[in-house]
Amino acid sequence: MPTIFDLVNAKEIADYYENNPSNNIPYLGATLFPPKKQLGLDLSWIKGSKGLPVALMPSEFDAKATLRDRIGFKKIETEMPFFREAMRVGEKDRQELNRLLSSNLDSMTRTLIANIYDDITNLVNGANVQPERMIMQLLSTGKIKITANRQDFDYDYKMKSDHKEALAGNAVWSTADATPIEDIIRWQDTVEENTGVRPTKAILTRKTFGYLLKHPSIRLDMNPLGGQNIILTDAMLKQYLQDKLGISVAVYNKKYLAENGTSNSFYPDEYFTLIPDGTLGNTYYGTTPEESDLLTGQSNAEVSIVNTGVAITTVKEPHPVNVETIVSEIVMPSFETIDNIFIAQVN
């Protein structure tokens, strides 16, 4: 008869997680900052101050090439944060599992095992929350700040101050006097003038999208004779923004539960972020202590890796006889293209 150690182990849990179709749907941030693996926990990347190419220096024939300094580039270095949490199969669950195994009740056994695995995959899903939260903080503030469990992670990515703007007074998008289309064009122009790259995508929430849906200036532009009566749909507004400004918008309303149990949006209301085409950086995963020290195989621990760098570790406990499952990650996004975005607080 199999034991609890045979049924609850890192490999089986990882297989269960990866074969769940719902876990194959990536967050928005994961598509903009694809994952990469590296050794250790130090993160560094080269950031250019501008995206403009510098003309090649003229030269005489038979002369040595002029050496170019890497002016306008700087190396960003920091230490990536570490996240870890564990769950234990309780003695009650273990006793129930033993009873089902001895009774040869396979279907009920599989149900109980699935419930145990679902509890553990919730930890893996929680690990996926952290990089997405970081990415959306970067895309709405240019900074990362996470405070929980006596840990305070605070990273400033030194975003250009003239690529941020907070509207005020009658300029906020909830007022009829606002000019949201002119605002967006101005922000696109700012990025293009500074970097040579024109943003073609935007991120905002449903609430902020609603300001544009209701705004009289957009309605009248779409229908000068009957703008006040037009029934404007999401698809119509998205097509209008594509035709008028050349931007495609992502209305992003996904939420998560923070460490204190409060519900939060990954991307905040009242903000509007312009970004260029393509990837914006990478989500780097370092090697956790579990992966570094236990993956080679100790008698009481097993480790499997999912989602590029999330470690699932199961530890056999002889007294009381139990299995502790630990999920850990070292993760942080780089942001090489931070100079090519614009963040606006529109309300």
N, C-alpha and C positions, 0 to 999 in steps of 0.2 A: 504494500500500500504506500503511495507517495506521502511524503511528509509536507509540512508547511514550507520547509526550505526548498522543496522541489517545485512547489506551486507559486510561491511568491519570491521571485528573484529578479535581478536587474534586467536580464535579457528578455524574460517573458513580459515584463512591464513595458520595456522599450518597444517590443514587437506589437503589443496591444495598442500602445499610443500611436505608433507610426501607421498602423493599419486602420485607424479610425479616420474616415474621410473628412470629418469636420476639422481635424487638425491639419489638413493639407491646404486650408484656405488661409493665405498669409494676410497679416495686417498691412495697411497702406504703407506704413513706415518701412516695413521689410522689403517692399518692392522698390523703394527709393534709396534705401541703404542696405544692399544685399549683404548677407553674412560672409565673414571670412574667419579663418582660424589662425591663431598664432600661438607661439610658446610664451609662457610667462604672463605677467600682468601689466607690463609697461606698454603704453600706446604712444606712438609718434607718427606724425605725417608732415609732409611738406605742403605749406599753404602759400599760394601766390597772392600778392597784394592786388594784382589786377589780372584780368584775363586777356589783356591786349598783347599781341606779339610785338617784340622789339626788333626793329630793322637790323639786318646783318651789316656789320661794319665793312666799308670799302677797304680794299687792300691792293698793294702793289704786287706784281709778279715777282717770284723768287724772294719773297719776304715772309718772315714767320707770321703765323696767324696771331691776331690780337686776342688776348685772353679776356673773356667776358666774366665779370663778377656776377654772382647770383643775386643781384640787387633786386629788392622787392620780394624776396622769398624768406620765409622763416620756418624753422622746424618747431612744431608743436609737440611737447612731450608732457605726459601725465601718467598717473597710475590709475588703472581701471578699477572700478568698485567691485566688491565681492558680495554675492547674495547666496544664502543657504538656509534651508528649512527642512524639517524632517517629520515623518509620521511613523507611528508604530502600530502594527497589527495587534489589536487588543486581545487579552486573554479570552474574552467572551467569544470574539470572532474565531479565534483559534480552536476553542472547544467545539463550537458549532461546525466548523470545518471538519474536525476529526470525526464528529458524529455522522456527518453526511458521507464522508469517505468510507466509514465502516459499514454504512447501510447501502453502499453502491448507488446512491441517488445522484447520478451524474449531472442531470439537468439543474438540480438545486445547487450542486457543488459549483457548477460553472457560473450560476447566477451570483453566488456569494463571492467567488473569485473576481468576477467582473465588477462587483461593488467595491471590493478592495482596490482593484486596479483603477477604477474611476476616481476614488479618493486620492490616489497617488498621482494620477495624471492631472488632477487639479493643481498639484504643486508644479508640474511641468508647465501647465497653462499660466500659472503665476510667474514662472520664470520668463515666459514670453512677454508678459506685461511690461517688464522692466525696460528692455530696449525700446519698445514702442512708446512708452511714456517718455523716455529720454529724447527720442527723435522728435516727438511732437512738442516737447518743451523747447527744443532747439529751433523748430520751425515757427514757434510763436513768440519766443523771447531771445533766442540766441544763447541761452544758458541752460544748464541742467542743475536742478536742486531736488534732492531726495533726503528727507529726514525721517528716520524710523529706527526703533530698536537701539537707541543710543548712538546711532550712526548718522553722520551729517555729511552727505556728498554734495559738493558745491563746485561746479565747473563753469567758468566764463570763457566762451569761445571767441571773445573779442570781435564781435560783429561790428561792421562799419556803422557809425552813428547816423550817417546820412542815408542809410538804407532802412531806417525805422521812422515811423511817424504815428503820432496819436492825434486823431482828429478831435476837435472841440467845438462847442457852441452850435451854430446852425450848420456846421460842416459835417456833423455826425450823420451817418446814413439813415437813422431813424427819423430824420426831419425832412420835410418836403423841400426845403431850400438846399439840401445837399446836392452835390454833383458827383455821384459815384463813378460814372464812366470817365469823366475828366480826371478824377483822382487816380483811377487805375492806369490811364494813359500816362499821367505824370510819373507814377512810380515805375512803369515800364521804361519810360525815357531815362529816368535817373540811373537805373541799373545798366541800360545799354550805353549811356554816355560814359559811365565809369569803367565798364568792363568789356564793351563790345558785344555782350550777350543780352538778347532781349528775352525776358521771361515769357513763356507760352503756356504755363499751367498755373492754377491757383487752388488753394486749400481753404475751406471755410466750413462752418457748421450749418445745420439746417436753420437755426435762428438767424444767423447772419445772411444766409441765402434768402430768407424771407424778406429782409429789408429791400433787397434788389427786386424780388417778385412784386412787391407792393409799391415800389418807388414811382411817383408820377412822371419823372423825367424819362425813365426807361419806357414806360407804357406809352407816352406821347411820341417818343422816337420810333417806336414800333408801329404805332397807329395814330398819326397826327389828328385825325378827325374823331376818333372814338376811343382814345387811350384810356379814359376813365371807366369805360365799360368792358374793356378787353378781359377775357378770362385767360390769365397767363399761367401756363403749365411749366413744370421743371424743364421738360424737353425744349420748349419754345425759348425759355430764357437762356439755356445752355447754348442753343444754336445761335441766338442773338449775340451772346458774348464771343462765340467763336468767329462769327462773321464780322462783328464790329471791332473786336480787339485782338483776334487771333489767339485767344486763350481757351483752354479746356479746363473746366472746374471739377474738383472732387468735393462733394458734400460729405463730410466725414463726421459721423455722430456716434462712433463706437465709444463705449464706456468701460470702466473697470472699477473694482473695489480696491481702495487704498488699504494700507496696512492697518489703519484705524477703523476699517469697516465702512467708510463713507464712499458713496458713489461719485465718480469723477469722469468727466469727458477727457479722452486722450488729447484732443485739440480743443481749445477753449472757445466759447462763444465770444462774439464781438471782435474777432480778429480775422484778418485776411492776409494770406501769405502768397506772394508770387514766386514761382520757382522756374528754372529752365528745364529744357528737355533732358532726358537721360538720368543716370544715377547721380546722387548728390554727395555720396560718400560711401562708407562701408560700416557695417556693424561687426566689430571685432570681438571675438570670443577668445579669452585666454585659457590657460590650463588650470583647472581647479586643483586644490590639494588632493581630492579624491581621484581625479584622473591621473595626476602626476605620480601619486604614491601607491594607489590601490589597483590600478588597471592591470598591472602585471600579474595580479592574482595573489591574494592572501587567503588563508584557509577560511576566514570568517566573513569575507567581503567580496562582492561582485560589483563591477561597474560597467555600465553601457552609456554611450553618448548618443543623444538625439539633438535635432535642430542645430547641427554644426558644433555646438559647444556646451550643451546642457548635460550635466552628468547625473545619471541615476545610479545610486549606490544602495545596495541591500546588504545589511550587516546581520549575521546570525547572532542571536543573544541566547546563551545557554541557560541563564537563570534570571527571571523566568523565561521559559522557552518562547521566544518571539522573534520577529523580523522587524528591524527598523529600516525604513527607506528614507534616504537623504537625497534631495535634489539641490544642486548647486550650479552656479555659473559665475564667471568673471566676464563682464560684458560692458562695452561702451562704443558709441558711434564716433567715427571720424567725420569731418565735415570740410572736405577740401574745397567745395564750391560755395562756401558761406558768403563770399563776396558777391555772388550772382543771384541772391534772393532779396526780396523786400518784404518787411513785416509791417503791417498797418493795424493799429487799434482803431476800429471804425465807429465805435459807439461807447 
